[in-house]
């Protein structure tokens, strides 16, 4: 290409093309200016504000060296818990009483595959009967091992550290990170994102979770989104397994919404979401700063709905108590081995004997 041709391509186009070009330049300029305001002159204030919002737990120090080894293959495992504490701002959001304790209402093991363009999310039913190992609690003090107790009792007993210890004992996998969000934080974050759109194939009516939805497409605000991921009596067989199906559908819709609103091109929106998220989250110390949390989140930017693989830990109903489930040991081992080797979960591990009869009730449009 000649120098003359090169110069011509640098010129703005004529007519309507020139106007579009100028609008594009102005948009880029305003975006750059916003970045400067939020991330340049105001960088110290923004960093201090967001960093001060975060709460973190030094799980590595509490658990010590008696843990599974890190894989070292570029993949990572993150334990994500939704806490159902009823204290403070969570009391009005439904269910249970404020008895001074909190439970892990939702638990997901998120395996981020090497390459950072896919993730496998394994939901762990909170009603699963497990053998909880002896552990040191987040607040100090030791707790003896317990046999055949509900999975979510680990968090009630010893907080984040005991929950991580229990998951590692159950799976043989090292949890590289920990993220926790409570009721009010979840609601605020969904509201800040502008709501999340889902479609239901049947009516849902669950007074316990304050949710009433007619069949059809809805944009859920934070309160109704919280009702959806907590409902269990309004769909399927009323079990936690049916609720997990709804949670998985919502996660897929949430990932789509984050991609659709274009956070990276709207610095003001990005800051607002970041401010809400940092107030809502409790992390392990490895993610306990804005820099480390931002770097981690940035590494997930290429994971869209198509790259998100959602499964449930294989379980079956407990013959002694239909309100509880127990792991299907052989199938569960296939899941954990797949994550350990950074491979897809095999079909042989799918289709648990207990499924909750809520498949397809909720989907992302």
N, C-alpha and C positions, 0 to 999 in steps of 0.2 A: 504493500500500500504506500502511495507517495505521501510526501510531507503535506502537499496541498490537500489531499483527501483526508488526511488526519486532522488538519485544521477545520475542514468543513464539518466533520462529525462532532467537533467540539462546540459548534454553534447551536444556539437554541433553534428548534424547528419554527417554521413560519405559521401564521394564522392561528387556527384552533390549537394546533400542536404547541405553538409558543405559549399560549395561555395555560395549557395543561402543564407544560414544563415549568412555568413560573409558579403555578400552584404547588407543584411537587417540591420545588426549591423552598418555597415559603413553609410548607409543612415540615420539611427536613430541618429548616432553620429554627422553627418553633420547638420541635422536638429536642434539638440540640440545646436550645436555650433552657428548656425545662430541666434537662439533664444537668446543666451547669448549676441551675438554681438549687436543685435537690441534692446533687452529688458533688458539686464543686464548692461554691462559697459556703453552702450550708452543710457540707459533709460532716464536720465535727458534731454539729447538733443532731443531724439525722442518725449518725452512727451511735452517739451516746443514747439517744432516745430508744432506738430499736434494741440496742444491746442491753439496756436497762430493763426492757420488757421481758427478756428471756429468763426462764427458770431452768436450771439444769441439775442433774444428779450424776455424781462421779461413780458410775457403775463399775468401771474397771477397778477402781481402788477398793470398792466394797467387796466385790466378788473375788479379787485376787487372781492367782494364776491357775486355779483348779477349774479350767474351762476348756471347751473344745478349741482346737487350733484354728487360726485364721486360714482361709484357703489360699490366699496369695495369688489367685488367678484373675484378679480384677473385678470379680463380682462382689456384691455386698448383701448382707441380710439385715433388715431393719424390723424390729418389733414395734408395731403401731397399736396403741391401746386407746380406746375411748373410755374415759372414766365416768362413772355414774354417781359421783358424789352428789348429795342433795343439799349440801351446805351452801351458804352465801347466795350468789346470784343464780345458782342452779335449782334452788328449792321450788321455784314457781314453774319449772319446766316439766314437771310431771313424774309420777311414779315413786313409790317408796316413801320412806320417812327419813328425816335427818337424824340418824343414830350415831353420828360422829365418825362413821366409816365410809369407805368408798370401795367400789368393786370395778373390775375391768368388764364393762358392759359389752365391749366389742374388742376383739383381738385379731390382728392380721399379721402374718409374717410376710413381709415384702422382700422378695429376692430380685435385686437389680442385676440383670445379666451383664457380663463383660461386653463392652461395646456401648452400653447405656442407651440402647434403642428398644429394649424389651424388658418387661418385668413380669414375674409370676407372683401373684398374691394368693396366699393360702389362709383362708379364714379358719380360726380355731373356735368351735362352739364353746361358749362359756359354761355350758352344763356338762361338759366332758369330765368324766371321772378319771383322775390321774393320780400318780404317786408324786407328791410334792417333796423335793429334797430338802434337807436341812439348809437353812439359808440365813444370811445376815441381812436384817432389814435396812431399808433406806435411812431410817431414823436411828440406827444402831440397835444393838441387841440381837441375840440369835434366836432362831425358831426351829424346833425339832422337825424332823421329817414326818410326813403324814401319808397314810395309804388310802387310796380310794376316795379322795376329796374332790370337790368341784374345782375345775381349772381356775375360775375367777377368784377362788379363795386365796390364791397365792398373792395377788395384789392386796387384798384386804389384810392379809397377815403381815406382809413385809414390804409393801409398796413396790416401786419399780424394780429394785434390785432382786427381790424375791420372784417377781414375775419373770424377769429375764432368766434367772437361774432355773426356774421350772421349765421354761420353753427350751432352754439348752439341754436340760436333762432328758426331756421328752423327745427331742429331735436329733440330738447329737450335733447340732449346728451352732456355730458361734454367731451371736447377735452382735453385729458390728456397731449398730446404732439403736437408739430408742427414741420414739416420739409418742407423746401423750397429749390428748386434747379432751377437755371436759364439755359438758352440755352447752353452757353459755358460750364458750369459745367457738364451738362448732356452729352454733346458730349465727353468731356475729360474722364469722368468716363467709358463710353462704350468703348472707345479706350483702356483704361487701363485694362479693363476686357478681352480684346482680341476680341472684337466684339460680336455680338449676332446673332445666326442663326434662321431664320424664313423661312416659306414657304408661297408663295402667290399662290392663285388659278386662278388669272387673272392678266393681266398687270395693272400696276399703273403708271400714268403719271400726275403729278401735278406740273406745273412750279412755282406755288406760294410757295410751300415748298421745291423746288429744288429736287424733287424725281422722278426718272424714274426707274421702276423695271419691268422686264419681268416675266411672270408667272413661278414659279419654286422655288427652294431653294437657299437662299442667306445668306451669313454671312455679316451682316451690320456693317460697321464701325460707329464711332460716328456721323459723318455728315449725313449719310444715315438713321441711326436710328432716329435722330432728325427729318429728313424729314418725316419718317413714322408716328411718333406719332403726327406730326403736320398736316399731310395731311387731307383734307376734300373734296376737289373738284375732287380728282382722284378716289374715290370709292363711292359706294352707291348713296344716293340722294344728296350728297354734303353738308350734314348737320354736325353739331358737334356730333350728335349721331352716325353717321357712323365712325367718327374719334375715338370716344370712343371705338368702337369695335376693332379697330386696336391697340389702347393703351393697352387694356386689354390683347390681344394676345401677345403683346410685353412684358408686365409685366411677364406673365407666362414664356416666353422664357428667360427673364432676370434672373428670379429665378433659372431656370434650368442651365443657364450658370454659375452663382455664385457657384452652387453646383458642377458643372463638373470640374472647374479649381482647386479645392482643395486648397483654400486659407490657411486653417489651417495647411497644410503640407508644405507650401512654404512661410517662413517668409519674404523673400525679396519681393515677390509678394504682400503679405499681407500689408507690409509697403507702397509699391507704391500705392496700391488701397486706403489705409487709408489716405495717404497724399493727393491724388486727391479728395477723398470724403470730407475730412474736409475743403478743399478749396472751394468745390462746394456748401456746405450746409449752410443754415441759420436755426437755431433751436430755440425752446423755451429755456428759461434759465434752465429748468430741464434736458435738454440734452446738455447743453452748455459747457461740458468739455469732454475730451477724455475718462475719467473713466466712466462717466455716459452714454455716447454714446456707448462705447464698451460694457458695461453691458446690455444695451437695445438691441443692435444688437446680442449679444451672446444669448439672450433669444429667438431669432427668428430662431436659427440655425436648429431647427427640422421642420420648415415649408418648405415643398417642393412643387412642382407643384400640386401634388394631394391634398394637404391640403389648397390650395389657392382657395377661392370661389369668383368669380368676377361677380358683378351685377351692373346694372345702376339704379340710382334713378328713380322710375316710373314717367314718364312725358307723356304729349300729346302735339301736336302742338297747338300753340295759335291760336284760330279762327280768331283773328284780325290781326295776322302777322305770316305767315308760317315760317319766319326766327327765330322765338322765340318759346320756349316751356314753359309750366306751369306744376307744380307738379300735379300728380294724387293723391289727398290728402289721400284717403282711403288706396290705395296700399302703398303709401309712409309711412303711419303710421305703416303698418305691418312690413316694413323694420326696422324702428327706434325702434319699440317695441322688435323685435327679437334681435337687438344689445344690447338694454338695459338689456334684460334678458339673454344675452350671449347664444342665441340659433341660429340655422340655419335660414336663411331667407326663409320663406315659399314659396311654388310654387305659391300660390295665388298672391304674390307680383311680380312675374316675368312676362315677356312678355308685356313690355310697349306698349301703343298704338303707340308711335313713337319709331322706332328702327333704322332708318338710312339706312336700306337695305345693310348692309356691313357684315352680319354674315357669318363667314367662309372664308372670303377673305384672312386672314392671320392666320397662326397657327404656333405653336412651333413643330418642327420635333420630 
